[in-house]
């Protein structure tokens, strides 16, 4: 059944760190607050005593054929990325940020500090919108750097058999600095059931 929105699955009780006294730290030790929730965006903040996390799930609109209202489809995609940029920049920053995004866009038209050209896929107008967003919000894409990403880069399969990289994990500077590797799960591809 259609979910009509984004989902974020976090393990509440799995320890992810330890306090100086050796006690485990879990997500339930923090205060979780939904910051943004609409059908294509979900942003959750978790505050702890010494640091804070932000998790974002974003599903960008897909560039489609022209529709009847006279607006070009790329204008809608661009407006969505502009609105998403404004929404994220308006939030109070956190120590760490991780985002899961179905960008419906290739990445890597050129190399920047925020994204590289490793595994670059075909690019187009949606790429320009996505790359502008990454640079404005200052988010890094570990899978686009050869020293971090291991193995295949494709994240989505078309029914024709073509494979593309259109889904990404994003990180702010602090999260990127502690990133050790990137890889894609090859044992799951829900493209034929339209699971993104």
C-alpha positions in Angstrom: 0.0 0.0 0.0 1.2 3.5 -0.7 2.8 5.1 2.4 2.2 8.7 1.1 5.3 9.9 2.8 8.9 9.3 3.9 9.9 6.8 6.6 12.9 6.9 8.9 13.8 3.7 10.7 16.1 4.1 13.6 17.1 1.4 16.1 16.1 2.8 19.5 18.0 0.5 21.7 21.2 -0.4 19.8 24.1 1.3 21.5 26.1 3.6 19.2 28.6 5.1 21.6 29.8 4.9 25.2 29.9 7.6 27.9 33.3 8.1 29.7 32.0 5.9 32.5 31.5 3.0 30.0 27.7 3.3 30.0 26.1 2.7 26.6 24.4 5.5 24.7 21.2 4.8 22.7 18.9 6.9 20.7 16.3 6.6 23.5 18.8 8.5 25.7 18.1 11.6 23.6 15.1 13.7 22.9 13.6 13.0 19.5 11.6 15.7 17.8 10.2 15.8 14.3 11.3 19.1 12.7 9.7 18.7 9.2 7.2 16.2 7.9 5.5 16.3 4.5 5.0 13.7 1.8 8.5 14.2 0.4 10.5 15.3 3.5 11.0 14.0 7.0 13.6 15.6 9.3 14.1 14.4 12.9 16.4 16.0 15.5 17.8 14.0 18.4 19.3 16.1 21.3 21.7 14.6 23.8 23.6 16.5 26.6 26.8 17.0 24.7 25.8 16.7 21.0 22.8 16.6 18.7 21.9 14.6 15.6 19.7 15.3 12.6 18.3 12.7 10.3 16.6 13.7 7.0 14.8 11.5 4.5 14.2 13.3 1.2 12.4 12.2 -2.0 12.8 14.7 -4.8 10.2 14.9 -7.5 11.0 13.2 -10.8 11.4 15.2 -14.0 8.3 14.2 -16.0 6.8 15.2 -19.3 5.1 18.6 -19.5 1.8 18.9 -17.6 -1.2 21.0 -18.5 -0.6 24.1 -16.4 2.0 25.6 -18.7 4.9 25.3 -16.2 8.0 23.5 -17.2 8.5 20.4 -15.1 12.1 21.4 -14.2 10.7 24.5 -12.6 8.8 22.3 -10.2 11.9 20.2 -9.4 14.0 23.4 -8.9 11.4 24.9 -6.6 11.3 21.7 -4.5 15.1 21.8 -4.0 14.9 25.6 -3.3 12.2 25.0 -0.7 14.2 22.1 0.8 17.3 24.3 1.0 15.4 27.0 2.8 13.7 24.6 5.2 17.0 22.9 6.2 18.9 26.2 6.5 16.2 27.6 8.8 16.7 24.8 11.3 19.1 25.1 14.2 22.3 23.3 13.3 23.2 20.0 14.9 26.5 18.4 15.7 26.0 15.6 13.1 23.6 15.4 10.1 22.9 12.4 8.0 20.4 12.4 5.1 19.0 9.6 3.0 17.8 11.1 -0.4 16.2 9.7 -3.4 17.4 12.6 -5.6 16.1 11.2 -8.9 19.2 12.7 -10.3 22.7 11.6 -11.3 25.6 13.4 -9.5 29.1 14.3 -10.5 29.0 16.8 -13.3 32.2 18.2 -11.8 34.3 17.8 -8.6 33.8 19.9 -5.5 34.6 19.6 -1.8 31.1 18.3 -1.3 30.9 15.7 -4.0 33.4 13.9 -6.2 33.2 12.3 -9.6 33.7 8.7 -8.5 30.9 6.6 -10.0 29.5 9.7 -11.9 26.4 8.9 -13.8 24.5 10.7 -16.6 23.7 14.2 -15.5 20.9 16.6 -16.5 18.8 19.5 -15.3 17.9 17.6 -12.1 21.6 17.2 -11.4 22.1 21.0 -11.4 19.3 21.4 -8.9 20.7 18.7 -6.6 24.3 19.9 -6.8 23.3 23.4 -6.0 21.4 22.2 -3.0 24.4 20.2 -1.7 26.7 23.2 -2.0 24.3 25.7 -0.4 23.5 23.5 2.6 27.1 22.3 2.7 26.4 18.5 2.6 28.9 15.9 1.5 28.2 12.7 -0.5 30.7 10.1 0.6 29.8 7.6 -2.2 31.2 10.0 -4.7 34.7 9.9 -3.4 36.9 7.0 -4.6 38.9 6.8 -1.3 35.6 6.0 0.6 33.3 4.1 -1.8 33.8 0.4 -2.3 32.2 -1.7 -5.0 29.3 -0.9 -7.4 27.7 2.5 -7.3 24.3 1.9 -8.9 21.4 2.3 -6.5 18.4 1.8 -8.9 17.6 -0.6 -11.8 15.3 0.3 -14.6 13.0 -2.4 -16.1 15.2 -2.2 -19.2 18.1 -3.5 -17.1 19.9 -0.1 -17.0 21.4 0.8 -13.6 21.7 4.3 -12.2 22.9 6.0 -9.1 20.1 8.3 -8.0 20.0 7.6 -4.2 22.5 8.9 -1.8 23.5 9.2 1.9 24.5 12.8 2.8 26.6 14.0 5.7 27.5 17.4 7.2 31.2 18.2 7.7 31.4 16.5 11.1 29.7 13.3 10.0 31.8 13.3 6.8 35.0 13.6 8.7 34.3 10.4 10.6 33.1 8.4 7.6 35.3 5.4 6.9 33.6 3.8 3.9 30.6 3.8 1.6 29.0 0.9 -0.2 25.6 -0.1 -1.7 23.6 -3.1 -0.7 23.4 -5.2 -3.9 21.0 -7.8 -2.4 18.0 -5.6 -2.5 16.5 -3.6 -5.3 12.8 -2.8 -5.1 12.6 -0.9 -8.3 10.1 -3.3 -9.8 7.7 -2.8 -6.9 8.5 1.0 -6.8 10.0 0.7 -3.3 12.4 3.7 -3.0 
